[in-house]
Structures are given as structure tokens and as C-alpha cells.
Amino acid sequence: MLFHRQILDRIEKLAPFLYYDSDPYLVLSEGRMVWVLDAYTVTNDIPYSEPVGTNKFNYIRNSVKVVVDAYNGSVDFFVSEDQDPLIQVYQQIFPKTFKSWDELPADLLSHIRYPVDFFETQSQMYRAYHMMDETVFYNKEDMWGLPKELYGGQERRMEAYYLIMKLPKVEEAEFVLLLPFVPMGKDNMISWLAARSDGPNYGSLVLYQFPKQKLIYGPRQIEARIDQDPEISKQITLWSQSGSRVVRGNLLVIPIGNSLVYVEPLYLQAESSQLPELKQVIVAYANRI
């Protein structure tokens, strides 16, 4: 174990039968720094289920939370989904490997978040499975797509992102993971999906759909409007001179009340440096940028 000190490498050596999230995160627990990583049970042998992902699994559950002490490297596996039949089998095979959820330190509960990779998988499947009418589903008449954004000068698919925000009809702000949807082949926004992480609401998914007859700007349309704004375009051109380049950060779609606010950071990076510096924040609301 002295040789395997990277988080993912270390955990995969200990429990190679689990599938791991790509983003471990560091938190403070009882005065010590610990890494928290989500682990999944997966299989491709569930009957009548559609495969997804590069590994083509058709079953996935976020059944384990892994906690790694950042100082001494000790690893604990806590079972968060004890009803999962796969983790029940693994618990019987390796009875000393897994701990019950009740043994998780109390102060770590507030740091548990809904995992991105799991949410991305659910979102990919929900693009089709939100359709309730069997004829519409069979013909794929209301298929959704994932929006695109400009990041670092390149167009790419928008990824899910974390926000602290107040959901509609909820009194207090909470930590959520959010991803917008667009109609397949179009750029206007049709809905957004949020995964909740706080307290008793952990694990619940909330979907908000927009009226089809109303135009709601999608991320790519906002990017185009930013490009067309004369003040912003002039500033970007001025900064993109020899010796420096402009880096456009992630566009965030933030629901506030009954409206949407779009926020995009603008960085300036010298050719001789790998450290971008935040220079401006672009905000779009309604018809204003």
C-alpha cells in the first residue's frame, strides 16, 4: 500500500469489483482532512434493460461512499444503499470490508453530495424516458438533448454543475446538482433537472419543464447573443492580441424565482503563463446582457 498513494489507484486495488466516480473531493471531518469518493455497483446482466455508458452496463447504483484519510491513507467503505442486491452479495463475500451507514461520522453527513457521474448517467437515459405516452416514446417524437456551450473557445457538451440555490416553492437554499435539457436538434431550453443533496432530501430528483409554446433561451443561444454584443465583442478582440488570449469559462444557468439568469466568467491568460486571471463576468437576464 506504500506504492499506491493516488486516491483512485489505491481504492481500485482494495476493491476492484466496484466502479468509481471520477471526482473525489476533499472535506474537513473531526479536525482531519479526508477524501470522499462515490462508488457504484454495476452489471450488464439485468434483463430487459437498456445499456448505457462506455462499459455498456444496464444497472448502476450509488451503493458505497468511500472515505480516505488524507494523512495516513486509511480507507473506509460505507454502504449507503443497503437494499442493493449486488452490494448485499459483496458484503457477504467480504464481511470485513464494508461498514454500515450508521458508522459514518456525523459531521461527514453534511458533506455528502449527489455524484456527478451517476447523475450524468441518469440524465442520458431520461432524455428518452421522460416520455409517458407509448406512441410518442416509440416514435421518439419528444426526444431531449443535452445543450452545448463554448468553453475555452471550443464548442462542447454542457456538463452538470453544483449550485447553492433555492428551488421553486422551497423556503431555504440548498446544495443541488443541475443540468438543462434542450429538444433534440434544437438550441432552446425545454427543461432542467436538479438532484438534491441536503438532509432528508438527499437523492431526490426534481424536474422543471418549460411550456413548449414559450421560447426559453438555451446555453448555445446565450453564447451566440454574447458573441453579437458589440461591447463584449470589442473587449474580447482587444484582449486577444499577441501575447494573451481570452478564455471563456463554463456558462451557468441559474434559476431564480420564475426567471433564469445566465452567468459566464471571462479569463485572460498570457501565452507565457498557464494561470488564467478572472477579468469579467458576463450576466444575461431576459433580453439584457
C-alpha positions in Angstrom: 0.0 0.0 0.0 3.0 2.3 0.2 3.3 2.3 -3.5 -0.4 3.1 -4.3 -0.9 6.6 -2.9 -3.2 8.2 -5.6 -6.8 8.1 -4.4 -8.4 6.2 -7.3 -5.4 3.9 -7.7 -5.4 3.0 -4.0 -9.1 2.3 -3.8 -9.2 0.3 -7.0 -6.5 -2.0 -5.6 -8.6 -2.6 -2.5 -12.0 -3.1 -4.1 -11.6 -3.6 -7.9 -15.1 -5.1 -8.2 -16.7 -1.6 -7.7 -17.0 1.2 -10.3 -15.7 4.6 -9.1 -16.7 8.2 -9.7 -14.1 10.3 -11.5 -14.2 13.2 -9.0 -13.0 12.6 -5.3 -13.4 15.7 -3.2 -11.6 16.9 -0.1 -13.5 17.8 3.1 -12.7 18.5 6.8 -14.0 15.9 9.3 -13.3 16.0 13.0 -10.3 18.2 12.5 -8.8 15.9 9.8 -8.8 16.2 6.0 -10.4 13.3 4.3 -11.2 12.4 0.6 -14.8 11.3 -0.2 -15.4 9.3 -3.3 -18.6 7.7 -4.6 -18.6 4.1 -5.7 -21.1 2.2 -7.8 -22.3 -1.4 -8.2 -22.8 -2.1 -11.9 -23.6 -5.0 -14.2 -24.7 -5.6 -17.8 -26.8 -8.7 -17.0 -30.1 -7.2 -16.0 -32.8 -8.5 -18.4 -34.9 -6.0 -20.5 -32.7 -3.1 -19.5 -31.0 -0.7 -21.9 -27.2 -0.4 -21.8 -25.5 2.9 -21.3 -22.0 4.3 -20.9 -18.7 3.3 -22.4 -18.8 0.0 -20.4 -22.4 -0.7 -21.6 -23.8 -1.5 -18.2 -27.5 -1.6 -17.8 -27.7 -1.4 -14.0 -26.0 1.1 -11.7 -26.5 2.0 -8.0 -24.6 4.5 -5.9 -24.3 2.0 -3.1 -21.0 3.0 -1.4 -19.3 6.1 -0.2 -15.5 5.8 0.2 -13.7 7.9 2.8 -9.9 8.1 2.6 -7.8 9.8 5.3 -5.6 12.3 3.6 -2.7 11.9 6.1 -2.4 8.1 6.8 -4.2 6.8 3.8 -6.7 4.6 5.7 -9.8 3.7 3.6 -13.3 3.0 4.8 -16.2 1.8 2.7 -19.7 2.9 3.9 -22.8 1.2 2.4 -25.3 3.9 1.5 -27.8 1.7 -0.4 -28.3 -1.5 1.7 -31.2 -2.6 -0.4 -29.0 -3.0 -3.5 -28.8 -6.8 -4.1 -25.2 -6.5 -5.6 -23.8 -4.8 -2.5 -25.5 -7.4 -0.3 -23.6 -10.1 -2.1 -20.3 -8.2 -1.8 -21.0 -7.7 1.9 -21.3 -11.5 2.3 -18.2 -12.2 0.3 -16.1 -9.5 2.1 -17.7 -9.1 5.5 -14.9 -7.0 7.0 -14.6 -4.6 4.0 -17.9 -2.7 4.4 -19.2 -0.6 7.2 -22.9 0.3 7.8 -24.1 3.8 7.1 -24.7 4.4 10.8 -21.0 4.2 11.4 -20.3 7.2 9.1 -19.0 10.2 11.2 -21.9 12.6 11.9 -20.1 15.6 10.6 -19.5 13.9 7.3 -23.2 13.7 6.6 -23.3 17.4 5.7 -20.6 16.9 3.1 -22.2 14.1 1.3 -23.2 15.2 -2.2 -25.1 13.7 -5.1 -22.4 12.2 -7.5 -21.9 13.8 -10.9 -21.2 10.6 -12.9 -24.3 8.9 -11.6 -26.4 12.0 -12.4 -25.0 12.2 -15.9 -26.0 8.6 -16.5 -29.5 9.2 -15.2 -29.7 12.3 -17.4 -28.6 10.4 -20.5 -31.4 7.9 -20.0 -34.0 10.4 -19.0 -33.7 12.1 -22.4 -36.0 9.4 -23.8 -37.7 8.0 -20.7 -39.4 11.2 -19.7 -42.0 10.4 -22.4 -45.1 8.8 -20.8 -47.2 8.2 -23.9 -46.2 4.9 -25.6 -46.7 6.1 -29.1 -44.7 9.2 -28.6 -42.0 7.1 -26.9 -41.9 4.5 -29.7 -41.6 7.2 -32.4 -39.1 9.3 -30.3 -41.2 12.4 -31.0 -40.2 14.3 -27.9 -36.5 13.2 -27.5 -34.4 15.6 -25.5 -30.8 16.5 -26.0 -28.0 17.9 -23.8 -27.1 21.6 -24.5 -23.8 22.8 -25.9 -21.6 25.7 -24.7 -18.4 27.5 -25.6 -15.6 26.7 -23.3 -12.0 27.9 -23.9 -13.0 28.8 -27.4 -14.3 25.3 -28.3 -17.9 24.1 -28.5 -18.6 21.2 -26.3 -21.5 19.4 -24.5 -22.6 21.2 -21.3 -21.8 19.2 -18.1 -23.8 19.1 -14.9 -22.7 21.6 -12.2 -23.3 22.2 -8.5 -25.2 25.3 -7.2 -26.4 26.6 -3.9 -29.8 27.8 -4.8 -33.5 27.9 -3.6 -35.7 25.6 -5.6 -39.1 26.9 -6.6 -41.7 26.5 -3.7 -38.8 25.6 -1.3 -38.1 28.0 1.6 -34.4 27.6 2.1 -31.4 27.5 -0.3 -29.8 24.1 -0.7 -26.9 22.3 -2.5 -28.1 20.9 -5.8 -26.6 19.4 -9.0 -28.3 20.8 -12.1 -28.4 20.1 -15.8 -30.6 21.8 -18.5 -32.2 20.0 -21.5 -32.9 21.1 -25.0 -35.2 19.5 -27.6 -33.2 17.1 -29.9 -31.6 19.1 -32.7 -32.6 22.5 -31.3 -31.0 25.0 -29.0 -33.8 26.4 -26.9 -34.2 25.1 -23.4 -37.1 22.8 -22.7 -36.4 21.8 -19.0 -33.9 21.4 -16.3 -33.2 18.5 -13.9 -31.9 19.0 -10.3 -30.5 16.4 -7.8 -30.8 17.4 -4.2 -28.1 16.7 -1.6 -29.2 18.2 1.7 -30.5 16.2 4.7 -33.7 14.1 4.2 -34.0 15.3 0.6 -30.7 13.6 -0.4 -31.1 11.6 -3.6 -34.4 13.1 -4.8 -34.6 14.4 -8.4 -36.7 17.4 -9.4 -37.7 18.2 -13.0 -39.0 21.5 -14.2 -40.4 21.7 -17.7 -41.0 24.9 -19.7 -44.1 25.5 -21.8 -43.4 24.3 -25.4 -45.1 27.4 -26.8 -42.7 29.8 -25.0 -39.2 30.4 -26.1 -36.6 29.9 -23.4 -33.0 30.7 -24.4 -30.7 27.7 -24.2 -27.0 27.9 -23.4 -25.9 27.9 -27.0 -28.3 30.7 -27.9 -27.0 32.8 -25.0 -23.4 32.2 -26.2 -24.5 33.5 -29.6 -26.0 36.6 -28.1 -22.8 37.2 -26.1 -20.8 37.0 -29.4 -23.2 39.5 -31.0 -22.9 42.1 -28.2 -20.8 44.9 -29.6 -19.2 45.9 -26.2 -18.3 42.4 -25.3 -17.1 41.5 -28.8 -14.9 44.6 -28.9 -13.4 43.8 -25.4 -12.6 40.2 -26.4 -11.0 41.3 -29.6 -8.9 43.9 -27.7 -7.7 41.4 -25.2 -7.0 38.7 -27.8 -3.9 40.5 -29.1 -0.4 39.0 -29.4 0.8 37.7 -26.1 -2.6 36.8 -24.5 -5.8 35.0 -25.1 -9.3 35.1 -23.8 -10.7 32.0 -22.1 -14.5 31.7 -21.7 -15.4 29.7 -18.7 -18.5 27.5 -18.0 -21.8 29.0 -18.7 -24.1 28.5 -15.7 -27.9 28.6 -16.0 -29.2 29.7 -12.6 -33.0 29.5 -11.9 -34.0 32.4 -9.6 -37.7 32.7 -8.8 -39.7 32.4 -12.0 -36.7 33.5 -14.1 -33.4 32.3 -15.4 -30.0 34.1 -15.1 -27.1 33.0 -17.2 -23.6 33.6 -15.9 -20.3 33.1 -17.7 -16.8 34.1 -16.4 -14.2 35.6 -18.7 -10.5 34.9 -18.1 -7.3 36.4 -19.6 -4.3 34.1 -20.0 -0.8 35.1 -21.1 0.9 32.9 -23.6 3.8 32.5 -21.2 1.6 31.5 -18.2 -0.7 28.6 -17.5 -2.6 30.6 -14.9 -5.7 32.4 -16.2 -6.9 35.5 -14.4 -10.6 36.4 -13.9 -11.3 39.7 -15.7 -15.0 40.0 -16.3 -18.3 38.1 -15.5 -20.9 38.1 -18.2 -24.5 38.0 -17.0 -27.6 37.6 -19.2 -31.1 38.1 -18.0 -34.3 38.2 -20.2 -33.2 40.4 -23.2 -30.3 42.1 -21.4 -26.6 41.2 -21.4 
